[in-house]
Amino acid sequence: MAHILLVDDDQGFTSATQTLLAAESHQVETAASLEEARKVLGAGGFDLMFVDLSLPDGSGLELIGENSPKAVIITGHPSIETA
């Protein structure tokens, strides 16, 4: 079982992904912004983060540089620039 942080402002995506991961016995917490994610990450203990590239208060890339959990970048706005 992994402790996973899912950072995305799309509530539909977050809810569906959280349900899928929880069904595989993972402990999942969510955040909808950089500010919220930083607060949740302060508690520590995460094994993995799924981070939306584009959040209301900045780029999800900021979290990757600031924190130690492994991260997977997700985006609903793919482009050559974000690849």
VEXGUNU-200226 format. One record per residue: residue in one letter; x, y, z of N, C-alpha, C in turn. Coordinates in steps of 0.1 Angstrom, whole numbers, plus 5000, padded with zeros to 4 digits. Layout:
N
aXYZXYZXYZ;...
END
This chain:
83
m500849885000500050005000500950125000;a500650224991501350344990500550464996;h501250565001500550685005500750784994;i499650824987499750904975499051034977;l499651134972499051274971498651304957;l497351334954496851364941496551514941;v497251584933497151734932496551774919;d495251814919494551854906493351934910;d493052034902491852114905490552064898;d490751954890489551894883488951794893;q487851834899487251754909486751614904;g486251614892485851484886486951394884;f488051444879489251354877489851314890;t489851404900490451374913489551264920;s488251274919487351184926487551044919;a487551034906487650904899488950844902;t490050914901491350864904491550814918;q491050894927491050854942490350724944;t489150704938488450584939489150464933;l489850484922490550374916491750334924;l492550434929493650404937493350344951;a492250394957491750334970491350194968;a490750164956490350024954491549924953;e492649984950493949904950494649904964;s493949954974494349954988495450064991;h495450174982496350284985495650384993;q496450455001495950565009496150695001;v495050754998495050874989494550994996;e495351104994494951234999494951324987;t494051434987493951524976494251664979;a494551744969494751884971494351944957;a493752064958493252134945494152254941;s495152284949496052394946497452374952;l498352454947499752444953499752474968;e498952574972498952614986498452494994;e497352434990496752324997497752204997;a498352174986499352064985500452084995;r500952204995502152235005501752205019;k500452235023500052215036499952065039;v499351985029499251845031500651775031;l501551825023502851765022503651795035;g503251895042503951925055503851815065;a502851735064502651625073503651505069;g504051505057505051405053504551265051;g505451175048505051035046504450995033;f504651075023504051035010505050955002;d504650854995505450774986505450824972;l504350884968504150924954503251044953;m503451134943502551244940502151234926;f500851254923500351284909500051434909;v500751504901500551654901500151704888;d499051784888498651854876499651964872;l500051974860500952074856500352214858;s499152234855498452364855497452374867;l497852444877496952464889496552614890;p495452634897494952774898496052874903;d496952834912497852924918499352904913;g499552834902500852814897501052684890;s502352654887502752524881502952414890;g502452294887502752184896504152144896;l504952194887506452164887507052224899;e506552324905507052384917507152284928;l506152204929506052104940507151994939;i507451964926508451864924509851904929;g510152034927511452084931511552104946;e510452114953510352144967510252014976;n509851904970509551784978510251664973;s510251564982511051444979510251324974;p508851324975508251204969508351194954;k508451074949508451054934507151124929;a507251174917506051244911505851204897;v504551204894504051184880503251314876;i503751374865503051494861501851454852;i500751524854499551504846499051634841;t498451634829497951764824496751734815;g495851824815494651824806494951914794;h496151974793496452074783497852034777;p497851914770499151874764499651964753;s500951984752501552064741503052024741;i503652064730505052044728505852114740;e505452234743506152304754506052234767;t504952164770504852104784505451964784;a505751904772506351774771507651774776;
END
